[in-house]
């Protein structure tokens, strides 16, 4: 075996300039070898279009605590892991009828019924911005799915810049083929060869570093120990990949379904297929940013054919029938959010899990008031669940009158390790008081 020259190795130890020592496969491991914590954060965005009156969202308790979850009862198991951010303003909406560029927060203002106002995004959306920073080397930096039965191609909120709509996929089969085509989980001869090759390199590094151990000073030896610990960790993960073929599998292939543009009802099979794809894509490291756009579609299987329907809910929010529909609708979607996080916890990641390293962000593009007066405050809210290993202080309910929702997105980006201070239009910076620092 060729022995790496001491001066080159020491340069790598001291400055990180010797990343070539570990080969291209291990360059991403060098920060960890030098003592830095590897970034494994995931972001799961779950949003919908039905405005939820403020009286039915989570309510504040004494000292900024969460008194109750309102109709978001499905998130009860994660109540202590939640941050509820309210009174955020989106001045760039469509009269709060809908904002199809909701994640970019840069759409033009428009009145009710002005369907041309925000069809085209005018900037990069926050999910795509974060994906570019933390997922550039992933198979898919981000994915965007919607089970919406509607025909509108702009349903969804992601964009890659002015006029550049990032495609949202509503066909579960196409999404499955695109995301998992060629994915080969589990064991097999190819994996055995892969492990053997990688272990050979690891053995070479261990032997080579060991030969140099006696020639290093105390400071250099400490860094050497970090390398050895990192190599041991890589060996452990490679072995786990071989020994646990069931820990990460491709999402089950969805059934052959054709929604058709005239279908006004959501299909639970379509919803389930989308959820399978999202969970497995995040769990298997295929992507680290996923958007689920749970847009319009009736949910008659919940016991009322009007649940999920726009006029059946929004135009009846003030009566008992409408309230009953909202209660089931919101409980249903909040239950899905909790289920997704719970399923992600089945994917082990070191001493924790993918679920514990995931931040879920729920937003509602229509806020808390349907057909809001264009001059009104247009209250929006965000619900954050988990902290993705960041310093978010959860279990709290915070109000930010006068601040825009894009400031909330800045805070989410910061929590994901993306250092930005402005975003979209109208932002003034991250929201204060969200972290333990």
C-alpha positions, 0 to 999 in steps of 0.5 A, a space after each residue: 500500500 502506498 504510504 501517505 506522506 507525513 507532511 500531506 497528512 499533517 496538512 490535512 489534520 491541521 487545515 482540512 486541506 487533505 480531504 483527498 486523503 479519505 477519497 471522494 467517498 469520504 469527503 463529506 465525513 471530514 468535518 465529522 472526523 475533525 469533531 464537527 457534528 454531521 448535518 442530518 436535518 430534514 424539513 417536512 412541509 405540510 400545508 393546505 388551503 382551507 383557512 381555519 378560523 383563529 378560534 379553532 387553531 391552538 390557543 395560548 396559555 399562561 406564560 406563552 404556553 400552549 393551552 390547547 390544540 383547538 381542532 389540531 387534536 391529532 398532534 396531541 402526542 407532539 404537543 410538547 414538541 410544538 411551536 405555534 406562531 400566530 398573528 403573522 401577516 402576508 400582505 402579498 396574498 390573493 385577498 386571502 382566497 388563495 396564494 399559489 406562491 405561498 412559500 415564496 411570499 412574493 406574489 402580487 396583491 390581488 382582490 377576491 377572484 383575481 386569478 391572475 394575480 399570483 399564478 407565477 412566482 416572483 422569487 425562489 421559494 423557501 423550501 427550494 432555498 433550503 434544499 439547495 443549501 442542505 441537499 445539493 448532493 442528494 438524489 433529489 434536493 427536494 420533492 413536492 407532492 400533492 394529492 389534490 384532484 384539481 387540474 390546475 398545474 399551479 397547485 403547489 407553492 414551490 419555485 426556483 425563481 421568477 416565473 420558474 414553478 417547481 413542478 408539483 406531482 399529483 400522480 403517485 405512480 409518476 412520483 414513485 418512478 421518478 423518486 425511487 427508480 433505480 433505488 436498490 435497498 437491502 443486501 445482495 451481491 452489489 452491496 457485498 462488493 460495495 462493503 468489501 471495497 469500502 472496508 479495504 479503504 478503511 483498513 488502509 486508512 486505519 493501518 496508515 494512520 496507525 503507522 504515523 501515530 508515534 510520530 505525532 505530537 499531542 495536539 496532532 494525536 488528538 485530531 488523529 483520534 477524531 479520525 479513527 473515531 470517525 472511521 469506526 463510525 463509518 464502519 459501523 454504518 456500513 455494517 448496519 446497512 448490510 445487516 438491516 436490509 429492512 430498515 430502509 426500503 423503497 416506498 411500495 408501488 402505488 396502485 394504478 390510479 387515474 384521478 381525472 380532472 373532474 374528480 371533486 373527491 380526494 382519494 384515500 389511496 392516493 393520499 396514502 401513496 403520497 405519504 408512503 413516498 414522502 416517508 421513505 424518501 426522507 427516511 432513506 436519505 433520498 431527499 431532505 426536504 419534502 413538501 406535501 400540498 394537501 390542497 382542495 379535495 373533499 373527504 367524504 369517508 370522514 362521514 360528511 360529503 361536505 368535509 374538505 369542500 370549499 363552500 361547504 366549509 368556508 361559507 358555513 364556518 359560522 354555523 354548527 354544520 360548518 364547525 363540525 366539518 372543520 373539526 373533522 377536517 383539521 383533526 384528520 390533517 393534524 393526525 396525518 402530520 403526527 403519523 408521518 413523524 411517527 413513521 419517520 422515527 422508525 428509521 434509526 440514525 445513529 443514537 436517534 432517528 430520522 423523525 427526531 432529526 426532522 422539523 415539520 412545518 405546517 402552514 395554511 396559505 389562506 390564514 385564519 380568515 376567508 375572504 379577508 378584507 384586503 386592508 385587514 391584518 390577514 393573520 397567518 399562523 405556522 405550526 412547527 413540530 420538532 426542532 431537527 436538532 436545533 435550539 428551538 424552544 418548543 411547547 410554546 405559543 407565540 404571537 407576532 403582530 406586525 411581522 410577516 410570515 416570511 420572517 417565520 420562514 427565515 426562522 425555519 431556515 435558520 433552524 435548518 442550519 441555513 443562515 439567512 437574514 432576509 427572504 421574500 418581500 417585507 421581511 425584517 429578519 428571524 422572529 425573536 425568542 424562538 430559541 433557547 439562546 
